[in-house]
Amino acid sequence: MIRRPAWLAAGLALVTCATLLVEILSTRLLSVLTWYHLSFLAVTLAMLGMASGAVFVFLKGDAYRGAGAQRALARAALAMAAAIALSHLVTLTIPIPPLTEARLSLILPLAILVTVLGVPFFFSGVTVTLALTRSGGPVGWLYAWDLAGAAAGCLLVIPLLVLTNLSTAMLVAAAATAAGAWCFSRAAARPSRAAATLALVISAFAAWNGAADALTILYPKNQRLWLTADGASYRAWTTHSYVVLGQPNEGPIYLWGPGQGAERFTAVQQWLTLDGEAATPMTKWDGRLESLEWVPYDVTSLPYRLRAGRAAIIGVGGGRDLLAALWGGSTSVTGIELNRELVDLLEGPYREFAGLAGHPRVRLVNDEARSWLARHEERFDVIQMSLIDTWAATGAGAFTLSENGLYTMEGWRIFLDRLTPDGIFSVSRWFSPSRASETSRLASLAVAALLDRGAARPRDHLVLAASGNVATLLVAARPFDATDRQRIEAAVAEAGFRLLAAPWQTAADPQLAAILDAMGPAQLARAATDPLYDYSPPTDERPFFFNMLRPSSLGSLDQVPRGGVAGGNLRATATLFVLLALTLLLVAGIILFPLLRSGLPGMKPRAFTISLAYFAMIGMGFMLIQIPFLQRFSVYLGHPTWTLAVVLFGMILFTGAGSAVSDRVRIDARWLPALPLAIAALLVVDVAALQRVIDATTTWGLAGRTAVVLTIIAPLALLLGFGFPIGIRLVGSMSDLATAWMWGVNGATGVLASVAVISISMWFGIHLNLWIAAATYLALAAVLAALQRHARAGASAPCIPT
């Protein structure tokens, strides 16, 4: 029996706090180490590791009871602390090549990454299970501390990333876990010097790295460190990205889509690199418009040949578009930047270098652009959005987080509403004339947005020009007129741009021409139809603008080019399937195989089958809700790390409350099957009302939108909290030995569902997952009723042989 339960509770809270810290920090780490679509892998690995740890404890039987459990508790927490630190150090050194083909040399690094990242979660599962089920402490009270620690971990990640760096935050988690191990040893009245020493050593290491920022990823995006960090004048981890600013260098001016004659211009530039790949130049400017003569030679600057006045820039980066707006004679320029660190650089140490923050016509805003524009009634003559997604996302075909909401129908409705009657919305994207590119989907989105606004002939509002591998689409609030045509043709002739399409010029590409010529939704849908590529307009419900491969293309991979955006999509999709295969192997190897070796519990075959179905369904159903909420609310909140912290916090807090309330419910209550029916009904209401709620509250500040998210999550999570404990009590009344099976199957189906959910969202829409979840819980009502009947009958014989 634990002699000091307060120390036990403190240790448990520290361990669960560290577990959530590591889970959320791993999403940020994966975004830099590899591609953005792997960020949700951290959620999968956390579930896999904790489920396997729980199964491990249950299968140990009497070895993990009484004094043996108390000793094992401190050892497991100590192993977790060491695993967090060592796992992080190893992860920093692993190069992860993109999956260009099915070769072992490409798959093996990903398999190593999955294994290394999963080890700390295994020890977390062992520790938490021992504390809750084998320590002898009061379960309800301990569970409250478990939830308090986990909720604190969700919230702590934000200040840790703001005040320190990712490696230091990971080390803080490791030190907290070692402190938790020491608390466990104090609870057993056997203080551990090893745990205290490890906590102090890791804390000192964390403090040193917080000051020196010495630990860094050696191969971001599979590239050598020197490409992004050597000789850096500034480095910082933020909740949005890993920011590296290179040394100033004088040379030819870098333009995204350079025209003829641009090569004669030079400038001093420093490159800002985000998440190891995406780069944006910060150009030294002396404040004179005469020194911006290079601006009209970049195709992204085309809107300023047509309009002057008030300009809004979505995504400031290093300030390139702000300079273009000033050159174009804008009377005011509002730069809206999601990443606080970039604004701080321009306003702080590089204020004089960039010359923007102090300019009387420039205003810098740290906010999510879509939300800020929705909240403010200002109208702009030009709204510019140039290559805002990061090349890292596009090049890998990744499914970005914060940027998705900028390329949806709902987002463009806001942007076009904020134009003056004469205004232009300018969007620049990557372009290739010889293979599938984002340009066709961009055009499809523009046509759909104009049709939504009531435009009779959308093509009269659209101009598309390109230079190099960048195309700029101009979307005008009113049809372009003769004066606009004269200015555009003069700009194209002067800089040598290629005019791809205009009201007076049909696009050479037949499909692009058909998209631009569409005069209704049905015609647009036909024009955008392609057997391999998805050119349909993205929406908030399916915001994956950068994923252009249709599911049908997987059967025609020989027709998909290996380069460009399609090649990137192919690599990302291949990675998703490899992850599914790896998780299947891990689930089989560390959950199902140990359970099979242990033997089947003594239960009637039918009761055992129904029990497995029940726990498989709640494991799958939970992930069919949690991950779609993460995806949907990431667009709404515009802040991926904050979204993860808020959604996990809400799910943990309210499912925990539901679990606590469930202890007071009789498992033979006839109304229990109504609980999954209520969950299904809530899901139907959420799907029907979610977009309306988002549209009605999108003008609210981050705090208000966060409250909306928690309000939506709360009732659903509260009911979800009943599922697992009620099931465990029902199965436990039939066979104590079946508990391990139920934990294992629940974790296994949850892990596999977490990977499948991402595929469903990409190809069929986020809400389809919620509909499947509703159907699952609808069916669960019948399964729960059957489980109750078997429990009442005392299904113990004849039994499955053990």
C-alpha positions in Angstrom: 0.0 0.0 0.0 1.2 3.5 -0.9 2.2 5.2 2.4 2.1 8.8 1.0 -0.7 9.2 -1.6 0.1 13.0 -2.0 3.5 12.1 -3.4 1.9 9.5 -5.7 -0.6 12.1 -7.0 2.2 14.6 -7.6 4.3 12.1 -9.5 1.4 11.1 -11.7 0.6 14.7 -12.5 4.2 15.4 -13.5 4.3 12.3 -15.8 1.0 13.1 -17.6 2.1 16.7 -17.9 5.3 15.6 -19.6 3.4 13.1 -21.8 1.2 15.8 -23.3 4.2 18.2 -23.6 6.1 15.6 -25.6 3.1 14.8 -27.8 2.5 18.4 -28.8 6.2 19.3 -29.1 6.6 16.3 -31.4 4.2 17.8 -33.9 6.4 20.9 -34.0 9.5 18.8 -34.3 8.1 16.7 -37.1 7.1 19.8 -39.1 10.8 20.7 -39.2 12.4 17.3 -39.4 10.2 16.1 -42.2 7.0 17.3 -43.9 3.9 18.9 -42.4 1.6 16.0 -43.1 3.5 13.9 -40.6 2.6 16.2 -37.7 -0.4 14.2 -36.7 1.9 11.2 -36.4 2.7 12.3 -32.8 -0.9 11.8 -31.8 -0.8 8.3 -33.3 2.4 7.4 -31.6 1.2 8.7 -28.2 -1.8 6.4 -28.5 0.2 3.4 -29.7 2.8 3.8 -27.0 0.4 4.3 -24.1 -1.8 1.4 -25.2 1.1 -1.0 -25.5 2.4 0.1 -22.1 -1.0 -0.6 -20.5 -1.2 -4.0 -22.1 2.3 -4.7 -20.9 1.3 -4.0 -17.3 -1.9 -6.0 -17.4 0.0 -9.0 -18.9 2.5 -8.9 -16.1 -0.2 -10.0 -13.7 0.9 -10.5 -10.1 4.4 -9.3 -10.8 3.1 -5.8 -10.9 1.0 -5.8 -7.7 1.8 -4.7 -4.2 5.4 -3.9 -3.4 6.4 -5.0 -6.9 4.1 -2.4 -8.5 5.5 0.4 -6.2 9.1 -0.4 -7.2 8.1 -0.7 -10.9 6.3 2.6 -10.8 9.4 4.7 -10.0 11.6 2.6 -12.4 9.1 3.1 -15.3 9.0 6.9 -14.7 12.8 7.0 -14.5 13.0 5.1 -17.8 10.5 7.5 -19.4 12.6 10.5 -18.3 15.7 9.0 -19.9 13.8 7.9 -23.0 12.4 11.4 -23.6 15.9 13.0 -23.5 17.6 10.2 -25.5 14.8 9.9 -28.0 15.0 13.6 -28.7 18.7 13.6 -29.1 18.5 10.7 -31.5 15.6 12.3 -33.4 17.7 15.4 -34.0 20.2 13.4 -36.0 17.9 11.3 -38.2 17.7 12.3 -41.9 14.3 11.4 -43.3 14.4 11.2 -47.1 11.1 11.7 -49.0 9.5 8.4 -50.2 10.2 8.7 -54.0 10.0 4.9 -54.4 9.4 1.8 -52.3 13.0 1.1 -51.2 14.1 -0.2 -47.9 16.7 2.5 -47.6 13.9 5.1 -47.8 11.4 3.3 -45.5 13.9 2.3 -42.8 14.6 5.9 -41.6 10.9 6.5 -41.2 10.5 3.2 -39.3 13.4 4.2 -37.0 11.8 7.6 -36.4 8.5 6.0 -35.5 10.1 3.6 -33.1 12.3 6.2 -31.4 9.5 8.7 -31.0 7.2 6.0 -29.6 9.5 4.7 -26.8 8.7 7.5 -24.3 5.0 7.0 -24.7 5.4 3.3 -24.0 7.0 4.0 -20.6 4.3 6.7 -20.0 1.6 4.0 -20.6 3.4 1.7 -18.1 3.7 4.4 -15.5 0.1 5.8 -15.7 -1.4 2.3 -15.7 0.7 1.2 -12.7 -0.3 4.4 -10.8 -4.0 4.1 -11.6 -4.5 0.4 -11.3 -1.7 -1.2 -9.3 -0.5 1.4 -6.7 -3.3 0.9 -4.2 -4.1 4.6 -4.1 -7.7 6.0 -4.4 -8.5 5.7 -8.1 -10.9 8.6 -8.4 -8.6 11.0 -6.7 -5.6 9.8 -8.7 -7.5 10.1 -11.9 -8.2 13.8 -11.1 -4.5 14.4 -10.7 -3.8 12.5 -14.0 -6.2 14.9 -15.8 -4.8 18.0 -14.1 -1.3 17.1 -15.2 -2.3 16.3 -18.7 -4.3 19.5 -19.0 -1.4 21.5 -17.6 0.9 19.9 -20.2 -1.4 21.1 -23.0 -1.3 24.7 -21.8 2.4 24.8 -20.8 3.7 24.1 -24.3 2.9 27.6 -25.5 4.9 29.6 -23.0 7.8 27.1 -23.2 8.1 27.6 -26.9 7.7 31.3 -26.6 10.3 31.7 -23.8 12.8 29.0 -24.7 13.3 26.6 -27.7 12.0 23.2 -28.6 14.9 21.1 -27.3 14.8 23.0 -24.0 11.1 22.3 -23.7 11.7 18.6 -24.4 14.3 18.6 -21.7 11.9 20.3 -19.3 9.5 17.4 -20.0 12.2 14.9 -19.3 13.2 16.7 -16.0 9.6 16.8 -14.9 9.3 13.0 -15.5 12.4 12.4 -13.5 11.0 14.5 -10.7 7.8 12.4 -11.0 9.9 9.3 -10.5 11.4 10.8 -7.4 7.8 11.6 -6.1 6.9 8.0 -6.7 9.8 6.8 -4.7 8.9 9.2 -1.9 5.3 7.8 -2.0 6.8 4.4 -1.3 9.0 5.8 1.5 12.1 4.9 -0.5 13.5 8.1 -1.9 15.5 7.5 -5.1 18.9 9.2 -5.4 19.0 8.2 -9.1 15.7 9.9 -9.9 16.7 13.1 -8.0 20.1 13.1 -9.7 18.6 12.6 -13.1 16.1 15.4 -12.6 18.9 17.8 -11.5 21.2 16.8 -14.4 18.5 17.2 -17.1 17.3 20.5 -15.5 20.9 21.8 -15.7 21.2 20.6 -19.3 17.9 22.3 -20.1 19.0 25.6 -18.5 22.3 25.5 -20.4 20.5 24.8 -23.8 18.0 27.5 -23.0 20.8 30.0 -22.9 23.1 28.5 -25.6 20.4 27.1 -28.0 23.0 24.5 -28.9 20.8 21.5 -29.8 19.3 21.7 -33.2 18.1 19.4 -36.0 21.0 18.2 -38.1 19.0 17.3 -41.2 15.9 19.5 -41.5 13.8 18.2 -44.5 16.6 15.7 -45.2 19.1 18.5 -45.9 22.4 19.2 -44.2 22.3 21.7 -41.5 24.6 24.2 -43.3 21.8 24.9 -45.8 19.7 26.6 -43.1 21.7 27.2 -39.9 25.5 27.5 -40.4 26.5 31.2 -40.2 23.0 32.1 -39.1 22.7 35.6 -37.5 19.5 34.6 -35.7 17.6 31.4 -34.7 14.4 30.9 -32.8 11.7 28.3 -32.2 8.2 29.6 -32.1 4.8 28.0 -31.9 4.5 28.4 -35.7 7.9 27.6 -37.1 11.7 27.2 -36.6 13.1 30.6 -37.8 16.6 30.9 -39.1 18.0 34.2 -40.4 21.1 34.0 -42.5 24.0 36.4 -42.8 23.6 39.5 -45.0 24.8 39.0 -48.6 25.1 41.4 -51.4 24.4 40.1 -54.9 21.7 39.9 -57.6 18.2 40.6 -56.3 16.1 37.5 -55.8 12.7 37.7 -57.4 10.0 35.0 -57.3 9.1 35.3 -60.9 11.8 37.4 -62.5 11.2 39.1 -65.8 13.6 40.1 -68.5 16.2 42.7 -67.3 15.8 41.8 -63.6 19.4 40.4 -63.6 20.9 43.9 -63.6 19.6 44.8 -60.1 21.6 44.0 -56.9 20.7 44.3 -53.2 21.8 43.3 -49.8 19.6 40.4 -48.6 19.3 38.1 -45.6 17.3 34.8 -46.1 14.7 33.9 -43.6 14.2 30.1 -43.5 11.2 28.6 -41.9 11.0 25.0 -40.7 14.2 24.1 -42.5 13.0 24.7 -46.1 10.6 27.6 -46.8 12.7 30.7 -47.5 11.8 34.4 -47.8 14.3 37.2 -48.4 14.7 40.2 -46.1 15.9 43.0 -48.3 18.0 45.9 -47.0 16.2 49.2 -47.9 17.3 52.8 -47.4 13.8 54.2 -47.5 14.0 55.7 -51.0 11.5 54.6 -53.6 14.3 55.1 -56.2 16.1 52.1 -54.8 13.1 49.8 -55.5 13.4 49.9 -59.3 13.6 46.1 -59.4 10.0 45.7 -58.1 8.1 45.8 -61.5 10.3 43.0 -62.8 8.7 40.4 -60.4 5.5 38.9 -61.7 4.1 38.9 -58.1 4.2 42.8 -58.2 1.7 42.9 -61.1 -1.3 44.3 -59.2 0.6 47.5 -58.4 0.8 48.3 -62.2 -3.0 48.6 -62.0 -4.0 50.0 -58.6 -2.7 52.3 -55.9 -4.2 53.3 -52.6 -4.7 51.1 -49.6 -2.9 47.7 -49.7 -3.1 44.7 -47.4 -0.4 42.0 -47.5 -1.3 38.5 -46.3 2.0 37.0 -45.0 4.7 39.6 -44.5 7.6 37.2 -44.4 10.8 39.2 -44.9 8.8 42.2 -46.2 9.2 41.7 -50.0 5.5 42.4 -50.8 5.5 45.5 -48.5 8.3 47.0 -50.6 6.3 46.3 -53.8 3.2 48.0 -52.4 5.3 51.1 -51.4 6.9 51.2 -54.9 3.4 51.0 -56.4 2.3 54.2 -54.6 0.1 52.7 -52.0 -1.0 55.3 -49.5 -1.1 52.8 -46.7 0.2 49.2 -46.4 -1.1 46.8 -43.8 1.1 43.7 -43.4 -0.7 40.8 -41.6 1.7 38.1 -40.4 0.7 35.0 -38.4 4.2 34.4 -37.1 5.0 36.8 -34.2 8.8 36.2 -34.5 8.9 37.7 -38.1 7.1 40.8 -36.9 9.4 41.1 -34.0 12.4 40.9 -36.3 11.2 43.7 -38.5 10.2 45.9 -35.6 13.2 45.1 -33.4 16.8 44.2 -34.4 16.3 44.5 -38.1 14.2 47.7 -38.0 16.9 49.8 -39.7 18.0 47.0 -42.1 14.5 46.4 -43.6 13.4 50.0 -43.2 9.7 49.0 -42.9 8.5 49.1 -39.3 9.3 52.8 -39.0 7.8 53.8 -42.3 4.8 56.2 -42.0 2.8 54.3 -44.5 3.4 50.8 -43.1 1.4 49.0 -40.3 2.5 45.6 -39.1 -0.2 43.3 -37.6 0.5 40.0 -35.8 -2.6 38.0 -36.5 -4.2 35.3 -38.7 -5.0 37.3 -41.9 -8.4 35.7 -42.6 -9.6 36.4 -39.0 -8.2 39.9 -39.0 -9.8 40.9 -42.3 -13.1 39.4 -41.1 -13.0 41.5 -37.9 -12.1 44.8 -39.6 -14.3 46.7 -42.0 -11.5 48.4 -43.9 -11.5 48.1 -47.6 -8.4 47.8 -49.7 -7.5 48.5 -53.3 -5.0 45.6 -53.4 -5.0 42.5 -51.2 -1.9 40.5 -52.0 -1.1 36.9 -51.1 2.2 35.7 -52.7 3.3 32.0 -52.2 1.9 31.8 -48.7 2.1 28.2 -47.7 5.9 27.7 -47.6 7.7 25.8 -50.4 8.3 23.0 -47.9 4.6 22.2 -48.0 4.1 22.5 -51.7 7.3 20.6 -52.6 6.3 17.7 -50.5 2.6 17.7 -51.4 2.1 18.2 -47.7 -1.1 19.0 -46.0 -0.4 22.2 -44.3 -2.1 23.4 -41.2 -2.4 27.2 -40.6 -2.3 28.1 -44.3 -5.2 26.0 -45.5 -7.8 28.5 -44.5 -6.3 31.0 -47.0 -7.2 28.8 -50.0 -10.9 28.0 -49.4 -14.2 29.3 -50.7 -15.0 30.7 -47.2 -11.7 32.4 -47.0 -11.9 34.0 -50.4 -15.4 35.2 -49.7 -13.9 37.3 -46.9 -11.0 38.5 -49.0 -13.1 39.6 -51.9 -15.6 41.3 -49.5 -12.7 43.5 -48.2 -11.9 44.9 -51.7 -13.0 48.4 -52.7 -15.4 48.5 -55.7 -12.3 48.9 -57.9 -10.0 46.6 -55.9 -7.9 43.6 -56.9 -7.1 40.4 -55.0 -3.7 39.1 -56.2 -2.5 35.5 -55.5 0.8 34.0 -56.7 1.4 30.3 -56.8 3.9 27.9 -58.3 3.4 27.2 -62.0 4.6 24.7 -64.6 3.5 24.8 -68.2 4.5 21.2 -68.9 2.9 19.4 -65.9 0.1 19.6 -63.4 0.5 22.7 -61.2 -1.5 24.6 -58.6 -2.6 27.2 -61.2 -5.6 25.2 -62.5 -6.9 24.7 -59.0 -6.3 28.3 -58.1 -8.3 29.4 -61.2 -11.1 27.0 -60.2 -11.2 28.5 -56.7 -11.3 32.0 -58.2 -14.1 31.2 -60.6 -16.1 29.5 -57.8 -15.6 32.5 -55.5 -16.7 34.9 -58.2 -19.8 32.8 -59.0 -20.6 32.8 -55.3 -20.5 36.7 -55.5 -22.9 36.7 -58.4 -20.5 37.4 -61.2 -22.2 36.7 -64.6 -18.9 36.1 -66.5 -16.1 35.3 -64.0 -13.4 35.3 -66.7 -14.0 39.1 -67.2 -12.7 39.5 -63.6 -9.5 37.3 -64.1 -6.0 37.9 -65.4 -3.3 35.2 -65.2 0.3 36.0 -65.9 3.5 34.0 -65.4 7.3 34.3 -65.3 9.5 31.3 -64.6 7.8 28.9 -62.3 5.5 31.4 -60.7 2.1 32.6 -61.9 0.1 35.5 -60.5 -3.7 35.5 -60.7 -5.5 38.9 -60.4 -9.1 38.7 -59.3 -10.9 42.0 -59.7 -14.0 43.2 -57.9 -15.3 44.6 -61.2 -14.5 43.4 -64.8 -11.2 44.5 -66.2 -11.6 47.4 -68.6 -9.7 48.8 -71.6 -7.4 50.9 -69.3 -6.5 47.8 -67.3 -5.8 45.9 -70.5 -3.5 48.6 -71.7 -1.5 48.6 -68.4 -1.3 44.9 -68.2 -0.1 44.5 -71.8 2.5 47.2 -71.2 3.8 45.5 -68.0 3.9 42.1 -69.8 5.8 43.6 -72.7 8.3 45.6 -70.6 9.2 42.7 -68.2 8.8 39.8 -70.6 6.0 38.1 -68.6 3.8 35.5 -70.2 0.1 36.4 -70.3 -1.6 33.1 -69.8 -5.3 34.2 -69.7 -7.3 37.4 -69.6 -10.8 38.5 -70.6 -9.5 39.3 -74.0 -7.2 36.2 -74.3 -8.2 32.5 -74.0 -5.8 30.2 -72.1 -3.8 27.9 -74.3 -4.3 24.9 -71.9 -7.8 23.5 -72.8 -8.7 22.5 -69.2 -7.6 25.8 -67.8 -9.6 27.6 -70.5 -12.6 25.5 -69.7 -12.3 26.3 -66.0 -12.0 30.1 -66.6 -14.9 30.1 -69.1 -17.3 28.4 -66.6 -20.4 30.4 -66.0 -22.1 28.3 -63.4 -21.2 25.7 -60.7 -22.2 22.7 -62.8 -20.1 23.9 -65.7 -17.2 24.5 -63.4 -17.5 21.0 -61.9 -17.4 19.5 -65.4 -14.4 21.6 -66.4 -12.4 20.8 -63.3 -13.0 17.0 -63.6 -9.8 15.1 -64.2 -9.1 11.4 -63.8 -5.8 12.0 -61.9 -5.9 15.5 -60.4 -8.4 17.3 -58.1 -9.0 20.8 -59.4 -12.2 21.3 -57.4 -12.4 24.5 -55.3 -11.4 23.7 -51.7 -13.7 24.6 -48.8 -13.2 24.8 -45.1 -14.7 21.3 -44.8 -12.1 20.0 -47.3 -9.3 22.6 -47.2 -6.4 20.6 -48.6 -5.6 22.9 -51.5 -2.1 21.4 -51.9 -3.2 17.8 -52.2 -4.2 17.4 -55.8 -4.1 13.7 -56.4 -7.4 11.9 -56.6 -7.7 8.4 -54.9 -8.2 7.0 -58.4 -4.7 8.1 -59.4 -3.2 5.5 -57.1 -4.1 2.9 -59.7 -2.4 4.9 -62.4 0.9 5.9 -60.7 2.8 5.5 -63.9 1.0 8.5 -65.3 1.8 10.8 -62.3 5.0 12.8 -62.8 7.7 12.4 -60.2 8.4 16.2 -60.1 6.4 19.3 -59.2 3.4 19.4 -57.0 2.0 16.1 -58.3 5.2 14.3 -57.5 5.2 15.9 -54.0 1.6 14.7 -53.5 2.7 11.2 -54.6 5.5 11.2 -52.0 3.2 12.4 -49.3 0.5 9.8 -50.1 3.1 7.1 -50.3 4.4 8.2 -46.8 0.9 7.9 -45.5 0.5 4.3 -46.7 3.9 3.4 -45.4 2.9 4.8 -42.0 -0.3 2.8 -42.1 1.8 -0.4 -42.8 4.2 0.5 -40.0 1.5 1.1 -37.5 -0.2 -2.2 -38.5 3.1 -4.0 -37.8 3.6 -2.2 -34.5 0.0 -2.8 -33.4 0.4 -6.5 -34.2 3.8 -6.8 -32.6 3.4 -4.9 -29.4 -0.3 -5.1 -28.7 -2.1 -8.0 -30.4 0.7 -10.6 -30.4 1.4 -10.3 -26.6 -2.3 -10.6 -26.0 -2.6 -13.7 -28.1 0.4 -15.2 -26.3 -1.2 -14.6 -23.0 -4.3 -16.6 -23.9 -7.9 -15.8 -24.2 -9.9 -14.9 -21.1 -12.5 -17.1 -19.6 -15.7 -15.8 -21.3 -18.4 -17.0 -23.5 -17.3 -16.7 -27.1 -20.2 -14.4 -28.0 -19.7 -12.2 -24.9 -16.0 -11.9 -25.7 -16.7 -11.0 -29.4 -19.2 -8.4 -28.3 -16.8 -6.9 -25.8 -14.1 -6.7 -28.5 -16.5 -5.0 -30.9 -17.5 -2.5 -28.2 -13.9 -1.4 -27.4 -12.9 -1.4 -31.0 -15.8 0.9 -31.9 -15.1 3.4 -29.1 -11.4 3.4 -30.0 -12.2 4.1 -33.6 -15.0 6.5 -32.8 -12.9 8.7 -30.6 -10.3 9.2 -33.2 -12.9 9.8 -35.9 -13.9 12.8 -33.7 -10.6 14.1 -32.3 -8.5 14.4 -35.5 -11.3 16.0 -37.6 -11.7 18.5 -34.8 -8.0 19.2 -34.9 -8.1 19.7 -38.7 -11.3 21.7 -38.7 -10.4 24.0 -35.8 -6.9 24.5 -37.1 -8.4 26.5 -40.0 -10.7 28.3 -37.6 -8.1 29.3 -35.0 -5.4 29.8 -37.6 -2.7 28.5 -35.2 -1.8 24.8 -35.4 0.1 24.4 -32.2 -2.5 26.4 -30.3 -5.3 24.3 -31.9 -3.6 21.1 -30.8 -3.2 22.4 -27.3 -6.8 23.6 -27.0 -8.4 20.6 -28.6 -6.4 18.1 -26.5 -7.0 20.2 -23.4 -10.7 20.2 -24.0 -10.9 16.5 -24.9 -8.9 15.5 -21.8 -10.7 17.8 -19.4 -14.2 16.9 -20.4 -13.8 13.2 -21.1 -12.2 13.0 -17.7 -15.2 14.7 -16.2 -17.4 12.2 -18.0 -15.3 9.3 -16.7 -15.6 10.6 -13.2 -19.4 11.0 -13.4 -19.7 7.5 -14.9 -18.4 6.0 -11.6 -21.8 6.9 -10.1 -23.8 5.2 -12.9 -25.1 1.7 -12.4 -23.8 -0.5 -15.3 -27.1 -2.4 -15.4 -29.1 0.9 -16.0 -31.5 0.3 -18.9 -30.9 3.8 -20.2 -27.2 3.4 -20.8 -27.6 2.6 -24.6 -29.0 6.1 -24.9 -25.5 7.5 -24.3 -24.0 6.5 -27.6 -27.3 7.6 -29.3 -26.8 11.0 -27.7 -23.3 11.1 -29.0 -24.5 10.3 -32.5 -27.2 13.0 -32.2 -24.6 15.6 -31.1 -22.3 14.7 -34.0 -25.2 15.3 -36.4 -25.9 18.7 -34.9 -22.2 19.6 -35.0 -21.9 18.7 -38.7 -25.0 20.6 -39.5 -24.2 23.7 -37.5 -20.4 23.9 -37.5 -19.9 26.1 -40.5 -22.6 28.4 -39.4 -21.1 28.8 -36.0 -17.6 29.4 -37.6 -19.0 32.0 -40.0 -20.8 33.8 -37.2 -17.8 33.9 -34.9 -14.9 34.2 -37.3 -14.6 37.9 -36.5 -14.0 37.2 -32.8 -10.5 37.4 -31.3 -8.4 34.3 -30.5 -9.8 34.1 -27.0 -13.4 34.2 -28.2 -12.8 31.6 -30.9 -11.0 29.4 -28.4 -14.1 29.6 -26.1 -16.3 28.6 -29.1 -14.1 25.5 -29.7 -14.2 24.4 -26.1 -18.0 25.0 -26.0 -18.4 22.7 -29.1 -16.1 20.1 -27.6 -17.4 20.0 -24.0 -20.8 18.2 -24.3 -19.5 15.7 -26.8 -16.3 14.9 -24.8 -18.3 14.7 -21.6 -20.4 11.9 -23.1 -17.4 10.2 -24.7 -15.9 10.0 -21.2 -18.5 7.4 -20.2 -17.6 4.9 -22.9 -14.4 3.3 -21.7 -15.0 3.1 -17.9 -18.6 1.7 -18.4 -17.2 -0.9 -20.8 -14.4 -1.9 -18.4 -16.8 -2.3 -15.6 -19.2 -4.4 -17.7 -16.4 -6.7 -19.0 -14.8 -6.8 -15.6 -18.0 -8.2 -14.1 -17.6 -11.2 -16.5 -13.8 -11.7 -16.5 -10.9 -9.8 -14.8 -8.5 -11.4 -17.3 -10.4 -9.7 -20.3 -9.3 -6.2 -19.2 -6.0 -6.4 -20.9 -7.7 -7.4 -24.2 -10.1 -4.5 -24.0 -7.3 -2.0 -23.4 -5.2 -3.4 -26.3 -8.0 -3.6 -28.8 -9.2 -0.1 -27.9 -5.7 1.3 -28.4 -5.1 -0.7 -31.6 -8.2 0.5 -33.4 -7.6 4.0 -32.2 -4.1 4.0 -33.6 -5.1 2.6 -37.0 -8.1 4.9 -37.2 -5.9 7.9 -36.6 -4.0 7.2 -39.8 -7.1 6.3 -41.8 -8.9 9.5 -40.7 -6.3 11.7 -42.4 -6.9 9.9 -45.8 -10.6 10.2 -45.5 -10.3 14.0 -44.7 -8.0 14.6 -47.7 -10.0 12.8 -50.3 -13.6 12.9 -49.1 -13.8 15.7 -46.6 -13.3 16.2 -42.9 -17.0 15.9 -42.1 -17.3 12.4 -43.6 -15.2 11.2 -40.6 -17.8 12.8 -38.3 -20.6 11.1 -40.2 -18.8 7.8 -39.9 -18.4 8.5 -36.2 -22.1 9.2 -35.8 -22.9 5.9 -37.5 -20.4 4.1 -35.3 -22.0 5.4 -32.1 -25.5 4.7 -33.5 -24.5 1.0 -33.9 -22.7 1.1 -30.6 -26.1 1.5 -28.8 -27.1 -2.0 -29.8 -23.6 -3.4 -28.9 -23.8 -1.8 -25.5 -27.3 -3.2 -24.9 -26.0 -6.7 -25.8 -23.0 -6.3 -23.6 -25.3 -5.4 -20.7 -27.4 -8.5 -21.3 -24.3 -10.7 -21.2 -23.0 -9.0 -18.0 -26.4 -9.6 -16.3 -26.4 -13.2 -17.4 -22.9 -13.6 -15.8 -21.2 -14.9 -19.0 -18.6 -17.1 -17.4 -19.3 -20.6 -18.7 -18.9 -22.4 -20.9 -15.7 -20.4 -21.5 -13.1 -19.8 -24.0 -10.2 -21.9 -22.7 -7.4 -19.8 -21.2 
